Amino acid sequence: ESLAEAARRMKARKVGSAVVTMEDVGPGIITERDLLSAIADGRDLEATPVTEYMTATAITASSSWDVRTAAETMTKGGFRHLVVLNDRGEVSGMLSVRDLVPILLDQIRHD
């Protein structure tokens, strides 16, 4: 898939990142920042495959993780998105810093 198609899909879903799945490789991720890098590099988004700019092996989270573990993993890794895997190792979603902030703030208010 091209970077342009990935950007169109992300825009339609109003998200800043997308999971990329490929055979025999763990889930990858493409983000707005990756698209911006391609634009800054002068790449033709219609002709450039996602594989040239994506993170091929994204750091993943288990669906059983608590919010603190997810936040710590993002902070230590310096990234803003985690691909979430279910107990069978299948992609079940994406977790972003934007998802975590309201939950963490609510926890702080109730401590």
C-alpha positions as CSV (number, residue, x, y, z in Angstrom):
1,E,0.0,0.0,0.0
2,S,1.2,3.5,-0.8
3,L,1.8,6.2,1.8
4,A,-1.0,8.2,0.1
5,E,-3.5,5.4,0.6
6,A,-2.4,5.0,4.3
7,A,-2.9,8.8,4.8
8,R,-6.3,8.6,3.2
9,R,-7.3,5.8,5.5
10,M,-6.0,7.5,8.5
11,K,-7.8,10.7,7.6
12,A,-11.1,8.9,7.0
13,R,-10.8,7.3,10.5
14,K,-9.5,10.5,12.1
15,V,-6.5,8.8,13.6
16,G,-2.8,9.6,13.7
17,S,-1.4,6.1,13.2
18,A,-2.3,2.8,11.7
19,V,-1.3,-0.8,12.3
20,V,0.5,-2.4,9.3
21,T,0.3,-6.2,9.1
22,M,2.5,-8.3,6.9
23,E,3.0,-12.1,6.6
24,D,5.7,-13.6,8.9
25,V,6.5,-10.2,10.6
26,G,5.1,-8.8,13.8
27,P,2.7,-5.8,13.5
28,G,4.2,-2.6,12.2
29,I,3.0,1.0,12.6
30,I,2.8,4.0,10.3
31,T,2.3,7.4,11.9
32,E,1.7,11.0,11.0
33,R,5.3,11.7,11.8
34,D,6.4,9.0,9.2
35,L,4.2,10.6,6.6
36,L,5.7,14.0,7.4
37,S,9.2,12.6,7.0
38,A,8.3,11.3,3.6
39,I,7.0,14.7,2.6
40,A,10.1,16.4,3.9
41,D,12.2,14.0,1.9
42,G,10.3,15.0,-1.3
43,R,8.9,11.5,-1.8
44,D,5.9,10.8,-4.1
45,L,3.3,9.6,-1.6
46,E,1.4,7.8,-4.4
47,A,4.5,5.8,-5.5
48,T,6.2,5.2,-2.1
49,P,5.2,2.0,-0.3
50,V,4.3,2.2,3.4
51,T,7.1,-0.2,4.1
52,E,9.8,2.4,3.3
53,Y,8.7,4.7,6.2
54,M,6.9,2.6,8.7
55,T,8.3,1.0,11.9
56,A,8.4,-2.6,10.8
57,T,8.3,-4.2,14.3
58,A,6.2,-2.0,16.6
59,I,6.4,-2.3,20.3
60,T,3.3,-4.1,21.4
61,A,1.2,-4.2,24.5
62,S,-0.9,-7.0,25.9
63,S,-4.6,-6.3,26.3
64,S,-4.1,-7.3,30.0
65,W,-1.7,-4.4,30.7
66,D,-2.8,-1.7,33.1
67,V,-2.6,2.0,32.1
68,R,0.5,2.7,34.1
69,T,2.5,-0.1,32.3
70,A,1.4,1.2,29.0
71,A,2.4,4.8,29.9
72,E,5.7,3.7,31.3
73,T,6.5,1.7,28.1
74,M,5.6,4.7,25.9
75,T,7.7,7.0,28.0
76,K,10.8,4.7,28.1
77,G,10.6,4.0,24.4
78,G,9.9,7.7,23.4
79,F,6.9,6.9,21.3
80,R,3.2,7.8,21.5
81,H,1.4,4.6,20.2
82,L,1.2,1.0,21.2
83,V,-0.2,-1.8,19.1
84,V,-2.4,-3.9,21.5
85,L,-2.4,-7.7,21.1
86,N,-5.0,-10.0,22.6
87,D,-4.2,-13.3,24.4
88,R,-3.8,-15.1,21.0
89,G,-1.2,-12.6,19.8
90,E,-3.7,-11.0,17.3
91,V,-4.0,-7.2,16.9
92,S,-6.9,-6.0,18.9
93,G,-6.3,-2.2,18.7
94,M,-4.1,0.7,19.1
95,L,-3.4,2.7,22.3
96,S,-2.2,6.3,22.1
97,V,-1.0,8.8,24.7
98,R,-4.2,10.7,24.0
99,D,-6.1,7.6,25.2
100,L,-4.0,7.4,28.4
101,V,-4.0,11.0,29.6
102,P,-7.7,11.2,30.6
103,I,-7.5,7.9,32.5
104,L,-4.3,8.9,34.3
105,L,-5.7,12.3,35.2
106,D,-8.8,10.6,36.6
107,Q,-6.7,8.3,38.7
108,I,-4.7,11.3,40.0
109,R,-7.9,13.1,41.0
110,H,-9.1,10.1,42.9
111,D,-5.8,9.4,44.8
